[in-house]
């Protein structure tokens, strides 16, 4: 039946029926599944007041609560970013996850990263290539940008830095560079911490605040939790 179903069914209906990744069970409690990914964030900053660049952020998200449990920033995505984010997540939460999900990027599949994943979690799980639905963290980036990050100066999605075509307003960014209006790298990092805290502690998403849902789940699932 799968041979002809692709032609007769809508794409989402076909995926739900035949692609196993879309039939997975919902995550039942905090630290059951951590999903991690890195992205070259469209947040521009200055380097020594001379050059400017985008910051790369590697994020670890608890899939049950949507709480950001750890992150690492760098110029590029490397195994150092992966292990740094994992170390932060374990130290901040005090727990290790049962499952860690990641994509097939070289930073994640490097020997160093795989050793860290295998040492911390019972299972390491590579997401299906090209299927954003298989990773909770993909829509997280979109929602985080819209609810928190867009208000920061130097972010390309800032309503004051966009054109009517929804692309980066390069003229505005050039003016920020020329006038020294872009934040420094150190300022961006401080603001990232504030932004993730705002998401975790203040932003109501899907009917709950991520940090509150995470903490409540810890109490409800104490027998399943694995201390770091």
N, C-alpha and C positions, 0 to 999 in steps of 0.2 A: 504493500500500500504506500510505502514511503516514496516509491519511484514517481507515482503520479500526484501525490499529495502536495509536493512543492509547487506544482502548476495550478492546483485547484484551491489551495488554502492561502489566506493572507500570511505574510511573513511571520508576524507575531504568533498567530495560531499554529503555524507549522513548527516554530521553535518550541512552543509550549508542549506540543504533542510528541515531538521526536528528539529534541536536543536535551540530553540528560541534565545539563547544567541549569536549565531553567525549571527543572522539576525538583530541585534540592529542597530540603526541609528548612523552615525558618530557624534562625539561631534562637536558642532557648534561654540563654543567660549570659551575663557579662563574662568576658575572657574565654568564652567558648571558641570564638573566632576573631582573630586580628587580621585586618586586611591592610596591606601596605603598598605604597606607590610613591613615586617621585614625579615632580612636574617642574618645568622651567616657568615659574610664576611670572605673570606679566606685571611685576612690581619692580620698577626701576629705581636704582640707587647710584650714588656716586662712589668712586674709588679714589681716595686721597684728593677729592675735589677736582680731579682732572678728567677722568674717564667715567663712563657710566655703563651699567649692565643690568641684566635681569637676574634675580636671585632664584636659585634652584632649591626647592623645599621637598624633603622626603617625609611623608606623613604616615603614621600608624593609627588606624581607626578601629575602635571596638565595634564590631558589626551589630551587636545587640542594641547598644545604647546610642551609637553614633558619637560617642565621646572620643575626642582626640587624646590618645594616651601617650603619644611621643612624636617627636619630629627632629629633623636634623637639617641644617641649611648649609649650602655650599655653592660653588660656582657651577659644578657639574654633578651628575648623578654617578656615584661610585660605590664600591663595596664599603668604603668608610662611612658613607651616608647611611647605608643600610644598617650596619652594625651600630652606628652611633644612635640612630633612631630606636633600634631595638633595646639598646642599653638604657636609654632615657625612659622608654615605656616601662621597662621592668623596675627601674628605680623609683619612678613616680607612682606607679600603681602598687608595687610590692607583690605583684603576681606574674605568672607566666601563662601564656594561652595554651589551650589544647591544640588548636589548629592555627597555622599562619598561612595566609594566602598571598600570592605575589604573581607578577607577570613574568614573562620569559626574557626580560631585559638582561643584558650582560652583568649589570651590577648585582642583580638578584641571584643569578645562576653561577656567579663566581664561587670558587672553592671556599673563600673566607666567609661569604654570606651564607652559603649552604651549611657550613659547619655551625654557624651561629643559630640558624633556623633549627637545625636538627638537635642542637644542645638545649634549646629552650622549649620547643613544642613537641607534642607527641607526633604530630603530623605536619608536614609541609605540603602545600597544595598549589600547584601552578594553575593559574586561571586560563580558561580557553582563549586562545589568540583571537583577536578581532571581535570578541563578544563582551561589550562593556557591561551588559546586564549581569555578567558573572562576578563583577567586582563592585561591592557597595561603595567603595571609595571613589569611583568615577563620578556618580551623581553628587557625592559629598562636595567635591571641588566646585561644582557648579553652584550648589546652594550656599557654600561658604563665601564664594565670590559675590553673590547677589545680596547676601544678608549682612556681611561683615566687611570684606576686603575692599569693596567698591568705594568706600568713603575715604580711603587712604590716598594721600597725594603721591603721584608717581605710579599708581595702578592704572593700567591701560583701560580698564573697565569703568574707571571713575566717570560719573556723568559729566564732569567738567573737562574730561580729556577724551571725549569721543566725538566722532562726526555722525551725521545722520545715516551713515552706512554701517555703523556699529564697529568700525575699525579704529585702530589706534590713531589718535589725533597727533600726528608727528609734529605739527607746528607747535602745539602746546608743549609737547615733550622737549622740543628744541629750546623753547623759551625757558622751561624749567632748568635745563642744562646751562643755558647762557646766564640766567639770573642767579644760579646757585640754589634754586628752589627744590631740587631733588634731595631727599634725605640721605644721610650717610648709611653705610652698611650697618654700623653699630645701632643706629636709630631704627632701621628696618627690623633688625633682630629683636630689639626691645618691643617694637610695635607688634611683631608676629606673636610674641608671647602674650601680649595683651589681647590680640585678636582671637587666639585659640582659647584663652580664658573666657572671653566674651561668648564665644560659641558654646563652650562647655557649661558655663554657669548662668547665662542670661538669655540666650536665644532659644525660644520655644520652637521645636521642630517635630512634626508628626505627633503633636499633642503632648509632648513632654520636653523637659530640659535634660540634655544628655547626661550631665554630671549627676543629677538626681536619680535618673533612671538607672545609671551605672551603680550608684551606691546602694539603692534599694535592691538591685539584683544581687549584689554581693551578700546581703543579709539573707535573701531568699534561697541562695544557692551555695551556702557556705560549705556544704559537704562536697561540692564539686570543684571548689577553688584550689589552685596549686600555688602556694607561696613561692616567691622568688628566692 
